[in-house]
Amino acid sequence: MPSFNVKKIILQQPPPGESAPIPEAASAPSVANQAASTGRFRGLAAMQFKAYRWYSLCAGLQQAAESMKMLANGWFAFELTGSTAILGLTVLAQAIPQTLLTFVGGVVSDRFTRSKVWQICNVAALLLPIWMAVEVFLGTISWQLLVLQSFLFGIILAFRAPSRQGVMTEIVPRSEIMSAVSINQMIMNILQFAGPAAAGFMIAAWGIQWTYIAIALFYVGAILALVPIKYERRSATGAARGSFLGNFKEGLKYVGRTTDVRLVLMLALLGAMLAIPYTQLLPAFAKTILHTTPSSLGVLNSLSGLGALTGSIGITFIRPKVRGAFFIQMNLLLGIGLLAFALSSSYTISAALVFVVGIGQSLRQMLASALLQTYTEDAFIGRVISINVTQMGVANLMAFIVAVAAEAIGIRYAFLITATSLVILGGSYWLFAKRLRELE
């Protein structure tokens, strides 16, 4: 870890009207040392809080609904049109508002009661699968409506994500935040494993319309689970008193001058752009290359979720000193797994590979989040995390580009290009980004 000349820092007083100089990663030593001293897995400590148990139930039901909906929308879009470009367009429609409005959602989270923002978003999300089910029952469904539904859901996600993550700090003491995050991630991964499988079997057995009804029922459960939670009062933050644009510019300047944060964000963003399109376009690959049914597609998605669950459990055994290097290695593992998957025409081999890819995806995301929380100063952590959250939207934009390319060159070759690029990216970081490789 870097050391600092405290006397020198104190004597470097800023000119009037300017902020004091901030030593790079100044907050990292205390946080990293704390992580090292409490590195043991804290288990289910956060579950002692009743509010957190309700929070976990709500988030879990929400994740179940959205894991099912992701598969249902992807399968239905491709079933209606047979076009990977239309499948990609549904992803693009969600990505645009999710990318452009996430920072606005973060500021809204600071200005208003986060639990209320989250609940409003849940109610709005409930209306979408009900709408889709009605359209299917009436025989008026079209791919254009699927695209519109994805666009509206992207708006909901942009406002919901910052509020949902912020609520955790209002119901769990900061001493148990790591326990809360770990439990939440494991619950998410379990439902990511079960949700797509359930959706695939529902589509095959009952039809897409009843699958949408089931998704809506999960949202109803999530809405009800939020009602009993009691929240602590919180004071307005500095971000809430500033302008949207001013706060955003300050965050970008901070990222620009803080090398550790910048390196993590860049690899997280580029890695997501190259890896996440695989998830969004899996229905097209599975049907055209592996010749799967909806239920076998659901199994593939579930195996990916099982891999993610395995990764979220395994991360508790990784010592803080290896996190930077391990972050790069997980991007490499993910690229190699995706490359092998793109070359496979065997369902059995592909099923094993999606499990490996799930491990890589999960660990890549969690390590990026942990490193950012360690090396970002408290005053900027909200804005840095909001930038990190936009990687999903940007990656969905990339999924559209990959989908269009797949129309021209085939889905297998499109996957080969992105997977090879991810291997090159991970290898380049390992060879040339020594600073990131040494982050604790």
C-alpha positions as CSV (number, residue, x, y, z in Angstrom):
1,M,0.0,0.0,0.0
2,P,1.2,3.6,-0.6
3,S,2.5,5.7,2.3
4,F,2.0,9.4,2.7
5,N,4.0,12.2,4.2
6,V,1.3,13.6,6.6
7,K,3.3,16.7,7.4
8,K,3.7,17.5,3.7
9,I,0.0,17.0,3.0
10,I,-1.0,19.3,5.9
11,L,1.4,22.1,4.8
12,Q,0.0,22.0,1.2
13,Q,-2.8,24.4,1.9
14,P,-5.0,25.2,-1.1
15,P,-5.4,28.7,-2.5
16,P,-8.6,30.5,-1.6
17,G,-11.7,29.0,-3.3
18,E,-9.9,25.7,-4.2
19,S,-10.2,22.3,-2.6
20,A,-7.4,20.7,-0.7
21,P,-5.1,18.3,-2.7
22,I,-6.2,14.7,-2.3
23,P,-3.5,12.0,-2.1
24,E,-4.3,9.3,-4.5
25,A,-6.2,6.4,-2.9
26,A,-5.8,8.2,0.4
27,S,-8.7,6.3,1.9
28,A,-7.5,2.9,0.8
29,P,-5.0,2.0,3.5
30,S,-7.5,2.2,6.4
31,V,-10.1,0.3,4.5
32,A,-7.8,-2.3,3.1
33,N,-6.2,-2.8,6.6
34,Q,-9.7,-3.2,8.1
35,A,-10.5,-5.8,5.4
36,A,-7.3,-7.7,6.2
37,S,-8.0,-7.7,9.9
38,T,-11.6,-8.8,9.4
39,G,-11.0,-11.0,6.4
40,R,-13.0,-14.0,7.7
41,F,-16.4,-14.6,6.2
42,R,-18.9,-13.0,8.6
43,G,-21.6,-15.5,7.5
44,L,-25.2,-14.5,8.1
45,A,-24.5,-11.7,10.5
46,A,-26.8,-9.2,8.6
47,M,-29.7,-11.6,8.9
48,Q,-30.1,-10.8,12.6
49,F,-31.8,-7.5,11.5
50,K,-35.5,-8.0,10.7
51,A,-35.5,-5.1,8.2
52,Y,-32.7,-6.7,6.2
53,R,-34.6,-10.0,6.1
54,W,-37.5,-8.2,4.4
55,Y,-35.1,-6.4,2.2
56,S,-33.5,-9.7,1.1
57,L,-37.0,-11.2,0.4
58,C,-38.0,-8.2,-1.7
59,A,-34.7,-8.1,-3.7
60,G,-34.9,-11.9,-4.2
61,L,-38.5,-11.8,-5.6
62,Q,-37.5,-9.0,-7.8
63,Q,-34.5,-10.8,-9.1
64,A,-36.6,-13.9,-9.7
65,A,-39.0,-11.9,-11.8
66,E,-36.3,-10.3,-13.8
67,S,-34.3,-13.4,-14.5
68,M,-37.5,-15.0,-15.8
69,K,-38.4,-11.9,-17.8
70,M,-35.0,-11.7,-19.5
71,L,-35.3,-15.2,-20.8
72,A,-38.9,-14.8,-21.7
73,N,-38.4,-11.5,-23.7
74,G,-35.3,-12.9,-25.5
75,W,-37.0,-16.1,-26.4
76,F,-40.2,-14.4,-27.5
77,A,-38.5,-11.7,-29.6
78,F,-36.5,-14.4,-31.5
79,E,-39.6,-16.6,-31.8
80,L,-41.7,-13.8,-33.3
81,T,-39.1,-12.6,-35.8
82,G,-36.3,-15.2,-36.1
83,S,-33.9,-12.2,-36.2
84,T,-30.9,-11.7,-34.0
85,A,-31.1,-8.0,-34.9
86,I,-34.6,-7.6,-33.4
87,L,-33.4,-9.6,-30.4
88,G,-30.5,-7.1,-30.1
89,L,-32.9,-4.2,-30.6
90,T,-34.9,-5.2,-27.5
91,V,-31.6,-5.1,-25.6
92,L,-30.7,-1.7,-27.1
93,A,-34.0,-0.2,-26.2
94,Q,-33.4,-1.1,-22.5
95,A,-29.8,0.0,-22.6
96,I,-30.3,3.6,-23.9
97,P,-32.4,5.0,-20.9
98,Q,-30.5,2.7,-18.5
99,T,-27.2,4.3,-19.6
100,L,-28.3,7.9,-20.0
101,L,-30.5,8.2,-16.9
102,T,-28.6,6.2,-14.2
103,F,-26.8,9.3,-12.9
104,V,-30.1,11.2,-12.7
105,G,-31.5,8.2,-10.8
106,G,-28.6,8.5,-8.4
107,V,-29.3,12.2,-7.7
108,V,-33.0,11.4,-7.3
109,S,-32.0,8.7,-4.7
110,D,-30.1,11.4,-2.8
111,R,-32.9,14.0,-3.0
112,F,-35.9,11.8,-2.1
113,T,-36.7,8.9,0.2
114,R,-34.9,5.9,-1.3
115,S,-37.4,3.3,-0.1
116,K,-40.3,5.3,-1.8
117,V,-38.4,5.6,-5.0
118,W,-37.7,1.9,-5.0
119,Q,-41.3,1.0,-4.3
120,I,-42.6,3.3,-7.1
121,C,-40.2,1.5,-9.5
122,N,-41.4,-1.9,-8.3
123,V,-45.0,-0.9,-9.0
124,A,-44.0,0.4,-12.5
125,A,-42.1,-2.8,-13.2
126,L,-45.2,-4.9,-12.2
127,L,-47.3,-3.2,-14.9
128,L,-45.0,-4.3,-17.7
129,P,-45.5,-8.1,-17.6
130,I,-49.2,-7.6,-17.0
131,W,-49.3,-5.5,-20.2
132,M,-47.4,-8.1,-22.2
133,A,-49.7,-10.9,-21.0
134,V,-52.8,-8.9,-22.0
135,E,-51.3,-8.3,-25.5
136,V,-50.6,-12.0,-25.9
137,F,-54.1,-13.0,-24.8
138,L,-55.6,-10.5,-27.2
139,G,-53.4,-11.6,-30.1
140,T,-52.1,-8.0,-30.6
141,I,-48.5,-8.6,-29.4
142,S,-45.7,-7.6,-31.8
143,W,-41.9,-7.2,-31.6
144,Q,-42.4,-3.4,-31.6
145,L,-44.3,-3.7,-28.3
146,L,-41.5,-5.9,-26.9
147,V,-39.0,-3.1,-27.8
148,L,-41.2,-0.5,-26.2
149,Q,-41.6,-2.5,-23.0
150,S,-37.8,-2.9,-22.9
151,F,-37.3,0.8,-23.2
152,L,-39.7,1.5,-20.4
153,F,-38.0,-1.1,-18.2
154,G,-34.6,0.6,-18.9
155,I,-36.0,3.9,-17.4
156,I,-37.2,2.0,-14.3
157,L,-33.8,0.4,-13.8
158,A,-32.0,3.7,-14.1
159,F,-34.0,5.1,-11.1
160,R,-34.3,1.9,-9.1
161,A,-30.7,0.7,-9.0
162,P,-29.2,3.6,-7.0
163,S,-32.2,3.7,-4.6
164,R,-32.2,-0.1,-3.9
165,Q,-28.4,-0.2,-3.2
166,G,-28.7,3.0,-1.0
167,V,-31.5,1.5,1.1
168,M,-29.1,-1.1,2.5
169,T,-27.2,1.5,4.4
170,E,-30.4,2.6,6.1
171,I,-31.4,-0.8,7.5
172,V,-28.0,-2.4,8.3
173,P,-25.2,-0.9,10.5
174,R,-22.1,-0.2,8.4
175,S,-20.1,-2.8,10.4
176,E,-22.3,-5.4,8.8
177,I,-22.5,-4.0,5.3
178,M,-20.1,-6.6,3.9
179,S,-22.2,-9.4,5.3
180,A,-25.3,-7.8,3.8
181,V,-23.8,-7.5,0.4
182,S,-22.5,-11.1,0.4
183,I,-25.8,-12.5,1.4
184,N,-27.7,-10.4,-1.1
185,Q,-25.3,-11.5,-3.9
186,M,-25.8,-15.1,-3.1
187,I,-29.6,-14.7,-3.1
188,M,-29.4,-13.0,-6.4
189,N,-27.3,-15.7,-7.9
190,I,-29.5,-18.5,-6.6
191,L,-32.5,-16.9,-8.2
192,Q,-30.6,-16.2,-11.4
193,F,-30.0,-20.0,-11.4
194,A,-33.7,-20.9,-10.7
195,G,-35.5,-18.1,-12.6
196,P,-34.5,-18.9,-16.2
197,A,-35.1,-22.6,-15.7
198,A,-38.6,-21.9,-14.4
199,A,-39.3,-19.5,-17.2
200,G,-38.1,-22.0,-19.8
201,F,-40.3,-24.8,-18.4
202,M,-43.3,-22.4,-18.1
203,I,-43.0,-21.3,-21.7
204,A,-42.9,-24.9,-22.9
205,A,-45.7,-26.1,-20.6
206,W,-48.1,-23.1,-20.3
207,G,-47.2,-20.6,-23.0
208,I,-45.6,-17.2,-22.9
209,Q,-48.7,-15.4,-21.6
210,W,-48.9,-17.4,-18.4
211,T,-45.2,-16.9,-17.9
212,Y,-45.7,-13.2,-17.9
213,I,-48.5,-13.6,-15.3
214,A,-46.1,-15.6,-13.1
215,I,-43.5,-12.8,-13.4
216,A,-46.1,-10.2,-12.4
217,L,-46.9,-12.3,-9.2
218,F,-43.3,-12.2,-8.2
219,Y,-43.3,-8.4,-8.5
220,V,-46.5,-8.3,-6.3
221,G,-44.5,-10.3,-3.6
222,A,-41.6,-7.9,-3.9
223,I,-43.9,-4.9,-3.3
224,L,-45.5,-6.5,-0.3
225,A,-42.1,-7.4,1.2
226,L,-41.1,-3.7,1.3
227,V,-44.1,-2.6,3.4
228,P,-43.0,-3.9,6.9
229,I,-39.4,-2.4,6.7
230,K,-38.6,0.4,9.1
231,Y,-35.9,2.8,7.9
232,E,-33.5,5.1,9.8
233,R,-33.7,8.8,9.0
234,R,-30.9,10.1,6.9
235,S,-29.6,13.6,6.3
236,A,-29.3,15.2,2.9
237,T,-25.9,14.6,1.2
238,G,-23.7,17.1,-0.5
239,A,-24.8,15.7,-3.9
240,A,-28.4,16.5,-3.1
241,R,-27.5,20.2,-2.6
242,G,-25.6,20.5,-5.9
243,S,-26.7,20.5,-9.5
244,F,-27.0,17.4,-11.5
245,L,-24.4,18.5,-14.1
246,G,-22.0,20.0,-11.5
247,N,-22.0,16.8,-9.4
248,F,-21.4,14.7,-12.5
249,K,-18.4,16.8,-13.6
250,E,-16.9,16.6,-10.2
251,G,-17.1,12.8,-10.3
252,L,-15.5,12.6,-13.7
253,K,-12.7,14.8,-12.6
254,Y,-12.1,12.6,-9.6
255,V,-12.0,9.5,-11.7
256,G,-9.6,11.2,-14.1
257,R,-7.0,12.1,-11.4
258,T,-7.3,8.8,-9.4
259,T,-5.3,6.1,-11.2
260,D,-6.5,3.2,-9.1
261,V,-10.2,4.0,-9.6
262,R,-9.7,4.7,-13.3
263,L,-7.9,1.4,-14.0
264,V,-10.7,-0.6,-12.3
265,L,-13.5,1.3,-14.0
266,M,-11.9,0.9,-17.4
267,L,-11.4,-2.8,-17.1
268,A,-14.9,-3.3,-15.6
269,L,-16.5,-1.3,-18.5
270,L,-14.5,-2.9,-21.3
271,G,-14.9,-6.4,-19.8
272,A,-18.6,-5.9,-19.5
273,M,-18.9,-4.7,-23.1
274,L,-17.2,-7.8,-24.4
275,A,-18.8,-10.4,-22.0
276,I,-22.4,-9.3,-21.4
277,P,-23.5,-9.6,-25.1
278,Y,-23.1,-13.3,-24.7
279,T,-25.8,-13.4,-22.0
280,Q,-28.2,-11.3,-24.0
281,L,-27.8,-13.2,-27.3
282,L,-27.6,-16.7,-25.8
283,P,-31.2,-17.5,-27.0
284,A,-30.1,-17.0,-30.6
285,F,-26.9,-19.0,-30.2
286,A,-28.7,-21.8,-28.4
287,K,-31.4,-22.2,-31.0
288,T,-29.2,-21.8,-34.2
289,I,-26.0,-23.6,-33.1
290,L,-27.1,-25.9,-30.3
291,H,-30.7,-26.5,-31.5
292,T,-32.2,-26.2,-28.1
293,T,-35.8,-26.1,-26.8
294,P,-37.1,-23.4,-24.4
295,S,-36.6,-25.7,-21.5
296,S,-33.0,-26.7,-22.4
297,L,-32.2,-23.0,-23.0
298,G,-33.5,-22.4,-19.4
299,V,-31.1,-25.0,-18.2
300,L,-28.2,-23.2,-19.8
301,N,-29.1,-20.0,-18.2
302,S,-29.5,-21.7,-14.9
303,L,-26.1,-23.3,-15.1
304,S,-24.7,-19.9,-15.7
305,G,-26.5,-18.7,-12.5
306,L,-25.1,-21.7,-10.6
307,G,-21.6,-20.8,-11.7
308,A,-22.3,-17.2,-10.5
309,L,-23.5,-18.6,-7.1
310,T,-20.3,-20.7,-6.9
311,G,-18.2,-17.6,-7.6
312,S,-20.1,-15.5,-5.0
313,I,-19.4,-18.2,-2.3
314,G,-15.8,-18.6,-3.4
315,I,-15.0,-14.9,-3.2
316,T,-15.2,-15.1,0.6
317,F,-12.0,-17.1,0.7
318,I,-9.9,-14.7,-1.4
319,R,-7.5,-12.6,0.7
320,P,-7.6,-8.8,0.0
321,K,-4.0,-8.8,-1.2
322,V,-4.8,-10.7,-4.4
323,R,-7.9,-8.8,-5.4
324,G,-6.3,-6.7,-8.1
325,A,-4.5,-9.6,-9.8
326,F,-7.5,-11.8,-9.4
327,F,-9.7,-9.2,-11.0
328,I,-7.6,-9.3,-14.2
329,Q,-7.4,-13.1,-14.0
330,M,-11.2,-13.4,-13.9
331,N,-11.5,-11.3,-17.1
332,L,-9.0,-13.7,-18.7
333,L,-10.9,-16.8,-17.5
334,L,-14.1,-15.3,-18.8
335,G,-12.6,-14.6,-22.2
336,I,-11.2,-18.1,-22.5
337,G,-14.5,-19.7,-21.4
338,L,-16.5,-17.6,-23.9
339,L,-14.0,-18.5,-26.7
340,A,-14.4,-22.2,-26.0
341,F,-18.2,-21.8,-25.8
342,A,-18.3,-20.0,-29.2
343,L,-16.4,-23.0,-30.8
344,S,-18.6,-25.6,-29.2
345,S,-21.5,-27.3,-31.0
346,S,-22.2,-29.8,-28.3
347,Y,-24.9,-29.0,-25.8
348,T,-23.2,-31.0,-23.0
349,I,-19.9,-29.2,-23.5
350,S,-21.6,-25.9,-23.8
351,A,-23.5,-26.5,-20.6
352,A,-20.2,-27.1,-18.7
353,L,-18.7,-24.0,-20.3
354,V,-21.6,-21.7,-19.3
355,F,-21.0,-22.8,-15.7
356,V,-17.4,-21.6,-16.0
357,V,-18.5,-18.4,-17.6
358,G,-20.9,-17.8,-14.8
359,I,-18.1,-18.1,-12.3
360,G,-16.0,-15.6,-14.2
361,Q,-18.9,-13.1,-14.7
362,S,-19.8,-13.2,-11.0
363,L,-16.2,-12.8,-9.7
364,R,-15.4,-10.1,-12.2
365,Q,-18.4,-8.0,-11.1
366,M,-17.9,-8.5,-7.3
367,L,-14.1,-7.8,-7.5
368,A,-14.7,-4.6,-9.4
369,S,-17.2,-3.4,-6.8
370,A,-14.9,-4.4,-3.9
371,L,-11.9,-2.6,-5.4
372,L,-13.9,0.6,-6.1
373,Q,-15.3,0.7,-2.6
374,T,-11.8,0.2,-1.2
375,Y,-10.0,2.8,-3.3
376,T,-12.7,5.5,-3.7
377,E,-13.0,8.3,-1.2
378,D,-16.3,8.6,0.7
379,A,-17.1,11.9,-0.8
380,F,-17.1,10.4,-4.3
381,I,-18.2,6.9,-3.8
382,G,-21.8,7.4,-5.0
383,R,-20.8,9.0,-8.2
384,V,-18.1,6.4,-8.9
385,I,-20.6,3.6,-8.3
386,S,-23.1,5.2,-10.6
387,I,-20.5,5.3,-13.3
388,N,-19.8,1.6,-12.6
389,V,-23.5,0.8,-12.8
390,T,-23.7,2.3,-16.3
391,Q,-21.5,-0.5,-17.6
392,M,-24.6,-2.7,-17.9
393,G,-26.3,-0.1,-20.2
394,V,-23.2,0.4,-22.3
395,A,-22.7,-3.4,-22.5
396,N,-26.3,-3.7,-23.7
397,L,-25.5,-1.1,-26.4
398,M,-22.6,-3.4,-27.4
399,A,-25.0,-6.3,-27.5
400,F,-27.0,-4.6,-30.2
401,I,-23.8,-4.1,-32.3
402,V,-22.9,-7.7,-31.8
403,A,-26.4,-8.8,-32.8
404,V,-26.3,-6.7,-36.0
405,A,-22.9,-8.3,-36.7
406,A,-24.3,-11.7,-36.1
407,E,-26.9,-11.1,-38.9
408,A,-24.0,-10.5,-41.3
409,I,-21.4,-13.0,-40.3
410,G,-23.3,-15.5,-38.0
411,I,-23.7,-15.7,-34.3
412,R,-20.8,-18.0,-33.8
413,Y,-18.3,-15.7,-35.5
414,A,-19.7,-12.7,-33.6
415,F,-19.1,-14.5,-30.3
416,L,-15.6,-15.5,-31.4
417,I,-14.7,-11.9,-32.1
418,T,-15.9,-10.6,-28.7
419,A,-14.3,-13.5,-26.8
420,T,-11.0,-13.1,-28.5
421,S,-11.1,-9.4,-27.7
422,L,-11.7,-10.1,-24.1
423,V,-8.7,-12.5,-23.9
424,I,-6.5,-9.8,-25.5
425,L,-7.9,-7.2,-23.1
426,G,-7.2,-9.3,-20.0
427,G,-3.7,-10.3,-21.2
428,S,-2.8,-6.7,-21.9
429,Y,-3.9,-5.6,-18.4
430,W,-1.9,-8.4,-16.9
431,L,1.3,-7.4,-18.8
432,F,1.1,-3.6,-18.7
433,A,-1.2,-2.6,-15.8
434,K,1.2,-3.4,-13.0
435,R,-0.5,-0.9,-10.6
436,L,-3.8,-2.7,-10.9
437,R,-2.2,-6.1,-10.6
438,E,-0.7,-5.1,-7.3
439,L,-3.9,-3.5,-5.7
440,E,-4.8,-5.2,-2.4
